[in-house]
Amino acid sequence: MNEALPNFELLLREALAPVEPPADLVERVEGALEAITELAAGELEAWELSAMRDPRNWARPAAALVAGGAAGTALVLLRARRRAQRTPRHGLRATRFEQAAERALKDLAEETRKQTRKLLDRR
């Protein structure tokens, strides 16, 4: 009777086996996030301030602002995480966390400067 029942432990082990992501996954996600950020910046650049008097015109710029902000934040966090994984792990956890947070803020400031320059250069 025991032979007829499947080995649940073996089935669980097979089902929960770690799966390696594709090698180019990070680059694809990063490219998609960059594209979303650029599209949102283009959308924000295209709206006219005079058209904002009517609340019905607020949806597209608001959506672009939210999508661009979320994509930009995710891009910075992704890059900071990748950079943190490359650095050797020694010292206290709080110190590594503080360094990673500091680096993420610097990356965010740098990315903001780049995007602002792009927007200003287009005008």
C-alpha positions in Angstrom: 0.0 0.0 0.0 2.9 2.3 0.7 4.3 1.8 -2.8 1.1 3.1 -4.4 1.3 6.4 -2.6 3.7 9.0 -4.0 6.7 10.0 -1.9 5.5 13.4 -0.7 8.9 14.4 0.6 10.5 13.7 -2.7 7.8 15.6 -4.5 8.1 18.6 -2.2 11.9 18.6 -2.6 11.5 18.7 -6.4 8.9 21.3 -6.3 10.8 23.6 -4.0 14.2 23.2 -5.7 15.8 26.6 -6.3 15.6 27.9 -9.9 18.3 30.0 -11.3 17.1 33.1 -13.1 18.3 33.7 -16.7 21.7 35.4 -16.9 20.4 38.5 -18.6 17.4 39.0 -16.3 18.9 42.0 -14.5 19.8 43.7 -17.7 16.3 43.2 -19.1 14.7 44.5 -16.0 17.0 47.4 -15.9 16.3 48.2 -19.5 12.6 48.1 -19.0 12.8 50.3 -15.9 14.9 52.8 -17.9 12.4 52.8 -20.7 9.5 53.4 -18.3 11.4 56.3 -16.7 12.2 57.9 -20.0 8.6 57.5 -21.3 7.3 59.1 -18.1 9.7 61.9 -18.5 8.6 62.4 -22.1 5.0 62.4 -21.0 5.7 65.0 -18.3 7.6 67.1 -20.7 4.7 67.1 -23.2 2.0 68.4 -21.0 1.2 72.0 -21.0 0.8 74.0 -17.8 -2.2 75.9 -19.2 -4.1 72.7 -19.7 -3.7 71.8 -16.1 -6.5 74.2 -15.0 -9.0 71.5 -15.9 -8.9 68.6 -13.5 -9.8 66.1 -16.2 -6.3 66.7 -17.7 -4.5 65.6 -14.5 -4.7 61.9 -15.0 -2.0 61.4 -17.6 0.7 63.6 -15.9 -0.2 62.1 -12.5 0.1 58.5 -13.9 3.4 59.5 -15.6 4.7 60.9 -12.3 3.8 57.8 -10.3 5.1 55.4 -12.9 8.3 57.3 -13.5 9.0 57.8 -9.8 8.4 54.1 -9.1 10.5 52.9 -12.0 13.3 55.3 -11.1 13.2 54.2 -7.5 13.2 50.6 -8.5 16.1 51.2 -10.8 18.2 52.9 -8.1 17.4 50.1 -5.7 18.3 47.4 -8.2 21.6 49.0 -9.0 22.4 49.5 -5.3 21.6 45.9 -4.5 23.8 44.6 -7.4 26.6 46.9 -6.2 26.1 45.7 -2.6 26.3 42.0 -3.7 29.6 42.7 -5.4 31.3 44.2 -2.3 32.9 41.9 0.2 30.9 41.2 3.3 32.8 42.1 6.4 32.1 44.3 9.4 28.9 45.0 11.2 25.5 44.6 9.6 24.5 48.2 10.6 27.6 49.5 8.9 26.9 47.7 5.7 23.3 48.8 5.8 24.3 52.4 6.4 26.8 52.2 3.5 24.3 50.7 1.2 21.7 53.4 2.1 24.2 56.1 1.7 25.2 54.8 -1.7 21.6 54.4 -2.8 20.9 58.0 -1.9 24.0 59.1 -3.9 22.8 57.0 -6.8 19.3 58.6 -6.6 20.8 62.1 -6.6 23.0 61.2 -9.6 20.1 59.7 -11.5 17.9 62.7 -10.7 20.6 65.1 -11.9 21.0 63.1 -15.2 17.2 63.0 -15.8 16.9 66.7 -15.0 19.7 67.5 -17.5 18.0 65.4 -20.1 14.7 67.3 -19.6 16.4 70.7 -19.6 18.4 69.9 -22.7 15.3 68.9 -24.6 13.7 72.3 -24.0 
